[in-house]
């Protein structure tokens, strides 16, 4: 049993594929077929998985793991999340404006005055771009766009994001709110 110190979610196992122990896997790697390139994968319960074969399918990859040799063993893995140690990810391949989701989680979102809007508790992409989920003590979670207009600066060493609260939708724009207070007549 291996316990990872800084786990990064890399994949989720889905249904069994065929009779030889292959499984359908949702890979979160930029190149889904590179799933085995980061070393062995680890489950939350401490099991270790070595990728023997991997090939692309429509929205998933089909993977054969060492020791999973039949459909029954493959079916038992359905829903299992697979992780790697954060240190196994290659930092030197990132551009200046690229980040791993795992590095953003836990960062505190503050504005220019130092006011905190909570910490990043999740990153989502529903098709229109990345959204950061912020949650603070006693606050409901809010989603803000992960754009250069709403997130002005990322300081991983300090554990902070500098946000523009208006562009992020965290506060109302005072100029726009004037129009709401003084409605005009339609002509």
N, C-alpha and C positions, 0 to 999 in steps of 0.2 A: 504494500500500500504506500503510495507516494502522495504527500500533501504539498501542493504548490503554494509558494509564498505570495506570488503576485499573478494569479491566474487571469488569462484572457480567453474569452469564449471564442472558439474558432468554428464550431460546427454543431449541428443538432442532427442526430440520427433519426431517420424516418422508417418507413416500411421495409420489409425484406424484399429482395429482388432476386427472383429465381430460386434454385434449389441448392446452390453451392455456398451459401452463407454470405452472399453479397447483400449490401443494404443501400438504400437511397439516403443521401446525406445532403442537408442544406449547409453549404460552406459559406462562411462569412469572410473568407480571404478574398483579396482583390482578384487573384487568379484562382478560381475554385479548384482546379486540378493540382495546385501547389500545396494542398492541405498537408501532405506528408513531408514537405520540404523543411518544416520547422521543428522536426524531431517527433518523438512519440506524443500521442495525444493522451490526455488523462481525463477520466470521469470524476465527478464530484465525490464519488464513494471510494476513490483511490485506485481504481483499475487503470491499467496502462494499455493503450491500443497502438499497434504498429500497422501502418498502411502497407499492404502488399501490392495491391493493384488499385488504380483509380482511372475512371473515364467519365467523360461528360455525358449528360443526358439533357433533357429540355431545360428544366429549372433547377436541377440538382446534379450531383455527381454520384456515380455508382462506385462504392468502395468495398474492397475485400480486405478484412483485417486478419492478422495472424491469430490463429486459434479459433476463429469463427468459421466452421466448415460446413454447416448445414442450415437449412431454413429455420429450424426450431431455435437454434442459437441466435440467428440473425433477428428473428421476431422478438426475442427477449430484450433486444437493445433499443427497440422503438421508443423515441422520446428522450433518449439519453443525450445530455449535453457534453461536448468534448472541449477541453481546455489545453492551453500550453502555458509555459512560464513566460512572463512578459519579456524577460531577457533574451528569449529565442527569436524575437521579432527584430528585423534589421532596421535600425534607426537611420543608417546612412542612405537608405533608398528613398527617404521622404524628402519632398520639396519643402521649402520654407513655410508654405501655407498649408501643409498636410499634417494631420495628426491621427494617431490611433484613438479610437473611441475610448479605450481603457485609460488613456492618459488624460482625457477630459473629465472623466467621472470623478467627482469629489472636489473639483475646483469651485471656489467661491466666486459668485458673480457680484461685482461691485460697480458702482458708477464713479464718475470723476470726483465726487465728494467723499467717497469711501463708504457710502450707504450700501449695505448688503441686501441682495434680493434672493439669497439662498444659494445652495450648492447644486451642481450638476448631478442629477441622480439617474439620468438616462439619456440616450441619444436615439432618435427615431428618424426614419425616412419613409414617408408614405407616398413617395413618388414625385413630390414637388421640391425636394431639397431637404437637407438635414435640419432637424429641430432638436434643441436642447431642452430637457426637462429640468426645471429648477424647483427645489423644495427647501423651505426654511422652517425653523421651529414654529409651530402653531399656524403654518400657512398651508394652503392647498397647493398642489403642484401646478406650475404654469409651464407652457411651452413657448419658447422664443426661437426665431429663425437663427440658424447658424450661418450668418452672412457677415461680410466685412462692414456693413452698415450698423448692424446691431451688436456684434461682438468686435470691438475695436482693437483689442490687444489680448494676447494669451501669454501668460507668464507661468510656465509649468513649475519653475523653481520656487516661486512665491505661492503657488497653488491658487492663482486668481485669474479671473477673466474680467477685463474692463468692458463694460457694456454701455451702450447708449440706451437708457431706459425708454425714451420715446420711440426710437426706431425698433426696439425689441418689443414694444407693445406693453411694457410694464407700467407705464404712467401715461396719462392722457396729454396730448400736445395742447398747451395753453392757447395757442393761436386758433386751433380748430375748435376748442371748447367755447370760444367767444361766439362763434356762429350758432352754436346750439343754444346759447343763452338769449340771443337776439335774432329770432327767426325773421326772415324776409318774406314778403308776399310774392306769390307767383304772379307773373304778368301774362 
